Amino acid sequence: MRFAHPWFFLLLLFIIPLYLRGHTSGGRFRFSSLEIIKKIRTNSNFHPRQILLLLRILVLVFFVLAMARPQQGKKFTEISSEGVDVMLVLDTSGSMHALDFEREGKRVNRLAIIKEVVAKFIDKRTNDRMGLVVFGDDAFTQCPLTLDHGILLELLSKVEIGMAGESTAIGSAMGVGINRMKDLKAKSKVMILLTDGRNNAGQLPPDKAAEVAKTFDIKIYTIGVGTHGKAPFLTDTIFGQRYVYQDVDIDEDTLRTVATETNGKYYRATHTEELEQIYDEIDRLEKTEITSKTYTEYNELFGYFVLLGIFALLAEILLGQTILRKIP
């Protein structure tokens, strides 16, 4: 609550003291002797007619409050943004079983860590439309572009290794993402493609897909995940589960070409912290411009204080003319 004209409170500094002074100066009584007055005993200094004085002071206070125009406001904020449309393209091929990433000191497969990092990235982009494409032998849209990030996170949690096949159709995944984004009118259209292999499935080569993406002003950031050298896989043998090390086969040249062709950037992540830093950097590079306008709508409350003042005045008049009436 606020007061539109608070300077009216200054009146209270003058009116009330003057009013009290006028009522406490009193009059003079003539007596032949004060002995009778001195014999009078009283247990209290309160006189019922002081209620009338209190009511008159309340009348003054309520009317001054009304003139100060008390207001109660509600604040509204309008947020408008020139959003960035982001399509997340994730590799779910069989090589994602590699255990070259760690969580709290324990080996974890690549996809488990990727889903955690991507989920954090989604949480940061509250004003952007985001979607999800997964790929293996084939590519399909797991979640279309949406502002409902709750749905997107739920569908991300359901992503599993091998759900689209065991191979790696990078070009096809790019094609699905491009088809979802080509007709959008967003300020910026971004695709973040993450893979741990090379294109070995599908009919669309990645370099051709990059040319199409450039035509539709779609910027592609590419991320290669996996350690350098050999990566451990947990396999079943006649002696139980054993770690088998296999060469990491990431086509970095193609990923770098795709990023360069579309004015994006290529990254390589070999451990969890590095992957988090990559998504943090992309988040900074693709900032959404947000403008906010705040305004307040006020409701006038002076009428309530006017009514209180009138009630106090009527009470004073009524009591002053009845039970508290002064008899000459």
N, C-alpha and C positions, 0 to 999 in steps of 0.2 A: 504494500500500500504506500502511496505517496500523497503529498499535499501540493496542489498546483500553485497556491498563493500562500506560502508559509509565513510571509511577513505579517499577516493579520494576527499572528500570535503575539506580536508586540503590544496589541491593544490590551491584552490581559495584564501586562506589566503596569498599566496606568489605570484601567477601569476598576479592577478589583480592589487595589489599595485605596483608591479614592472612595469607592463604595463602602468599604469597611470602615474607613475613617469617619464617614458621615453617620454611620450607625453606632459607632462606639463613643462619639463625643458626648452624647446624652444631653439631658436638660437639667434644670435646677429645681429642687423642691424646697419650699420654705417650711420650716418647723420652728416652733417656739423653743424646742429643746431636742437634742439628739439622743437623749438618754433612752427613749423608747426604741429607737433604731438600733442602738448598741446592744439592747437586750435580745434582739432577734437572732436566733441561731438557724443556720442552714447547713445541710450536709452536702450540698452540691452547688457548683457554680453554673450548672446547666439550667437554662430556662426554655420551656417548650417553644416559645416564639423564635428561638434561634433556628428552629427548623425552617422558618420562613426565610431567614437570611441565607441559609444553606441552599434552599431551592432557588433563590434569586441569583446566587453565585453560579449554580448549575445552569440556569437559563443563559447567563452571560457566556459561560464556557462553551455550551453547545452551539450557540449562535456564532461565536468566533470560530469554532471548528468548522461550521458549515461554510462561513465566508472563506476559510482557508482551502476549501474544495478538496476534501479527501477523495482519492481515486484508487481503485483496485485494478491492476492490470494483468493481462495475460500476454506472455511473450511468444511470438511465432517466428520461426526461422525457415526461410525458403532457401533450398540448396539446389543449385543448377551446376551441371558438370558437362564438360566436353569429354565424354568417356573414351576409353580405349577398349576395343573389342579384342579379347585374347582367346585364342584357341590353343589348348594344351594337347599335344600329340605325344602319346606315350607308347613305347615299345613294350609289348608283353610276350615277346618270343621266348623260346626255351632257354636261351642263354641268360635270362634274368635270374635263373636259379643260382648263378655264381655267388659265392659267399665271400666277396672281397670288400664288403662294407661292414662296419661295426656299429653296435648300439650298446652303450654302457659296458664296453669291453668284450661283448659277445659277437660272434660272427652272425650276420644277418644277410639274407639274399638281397640283391639289388633292388627289386621292386618294392620290398617292404620299406626301405629307406626312402626311395623316390616318392612313394605315396605320402609319407610323413612330411617331407620337404615341400612337396607340391601343395599339400593341405594348408601349410603355414602361408605359402604364397597367396593362395586363394583368400585366406582370411584378411590379408593386407589390402586387397583390391576391392573394397566394399562398394565402390561406385562404378565398377566396370562389368560389362557383360562378359561372361566366360563360358567356354564350352570344352568338351573333352572328346578326343578321338583316340582309339586304341588300335594297334595293328600287330600282326604277325604274318601268317600267310596272306591274310586279307586285312582290310581296314574298315572300320565302321564307327559311327558316331555313338559314343557311350552317353553323351549328354549334349544337346544343342546349346547354342549360346543363350545364356539366361542371366538375369540379375538375382535369381533365387539361389544363392550360394549354398543354402542348406541342402537343396536337392543335388547340387553338383558334388558336394562333399560326400553325400550318401552314396551316389553312384561311383565316386572315386574309390570309396571303401570297398566296393564290390569287384573292383578290377583284380584279376588273377592272372598268374602266368599261364600262358597257353590258351587263353580264352578266345584268341583270334588265330590260333595256329602256332607252329613252332618256328617258322621261318621269319624273314624280315623284309616286309614290303614297304620300304621307306617312301618310294615314289607314290605308291597308291595311297598311303596315309596323307601325304601332302595334297594329293588330288582331292581327297574327301574334305580336308580342311579348307582348301581353296573354294570348293563348291559351296561350302557353308558360309564363306565370308565375302565372296566376290561382289555381291550386290548390296552390301551394307554401306551405310552412309556415315559411319563413325569417323571421327577426326583422325584416328589411327587404328590400323588393323595389324595385329601382331600374331604370329604363330610361334610357339616354343616347341620345337621338335627334339625329343630325347630318345636316344637309341644306344645300344651297346654293340651293334654289329654293322654289317654292310648290306646293301640292297641285294637280295637274292631271291625275290619273289615279286609277283605283280607284273603288269604290262607297262606301267608308266615309269620311265627312268627319272631319278631325282633331279637331274640337270634340266630336263624338259619341264618338269613341274615347277622348278624355280623360275623359269622364263615366264610361265603363265602367272605365277604369283606376282612377279614384278609388274606385269601388265595391269593387274588389279590393285597395285599399291599395297601389297601385303608384305610386311617385313617379317623375315624368318630368322629367329635365333636358334641355332643348333647346338645340342649338347651331347658329347660323347661320354658315356659313363663306363668305368671299369679301370682296373689297375693296369699298369704297364707290365708287359711280360705275360706270365701265366696266372690264371685265376683258379681258386679252389672250387670244386663241385663235390657235393656229398652224394656218393653213389652206393648202391647195394652190391655187395660182393659175397662170395661164399664164406668169407670170414666176417660178415656183418657190414655195417656202413663204414666206408673209408673215404678219405679225401682224395680226389683225383684232380690233378692240375692240368689245365688246358690253356692253349694260347688265346689271348684276347685279340679278336679280329674286328677292329673298328675302322671303317673307311673314312679316315679323317680328311682326306683330300676332297671327297665328295661333299662332306658336311661343311667344310670350309668354303667350297665353291658355291653351295646353295646359300650360305649366309652372305657371302660377298655379293652375289648376284642380286639379292633382295635388300641390300643395305642393312643387313643384320650383323650378327657376330657369332663366331664359333667359340665354344668353350669345351674344356676337357675336365672331367671330375673323376678323381681317383680315390676319394674318400668322402665321408659324410660332410665334414666341415667345408670342404671345397664346393660340394654341391649346394650347400646352403648359401655360401657366398655368391655363387653364380646367380641363383634366383633373387638374392638381395640386390645384386647389381642390375639385373634386368628390371626389377621393381623401380629402382632409381632412374634408370634410363627412360622408362615408359610411364612417367608421372601423368596422372589425370589432373587437368585444370579444374578446380572447384571454386565456385564463387557462392557466397552466402549473403543473404539479406535478412536482417533481423528487425522486426518491428513489434511494437507493443500496442495492444488494444485496451483502453482504459474504460472502466465503468464508474460513473459518478456516484458518490456515496453521501453527498452533502444533504440530500433529502432526509436521510435517516436522522442526522443530527438536528435538522430543523424540527422534525417531529418530536424528538426528545426534548428540545428546548420548549416547544409549545406545551408538551405534557407537563414539564416542570413548572412553566408559568401558570397553567391552569390549576395545578395542584397548589401552588402558592396562593392564588386568588381564592380558591375554594376553602383552603384551611384558614386563610386570613379572615374570611367572612363568616366562618362557622366556629369550630371548636377552638381555634387560636385567635379569635377576634379580640381586639384590644378594646376594652371598655374605658371610656373617658373618665 
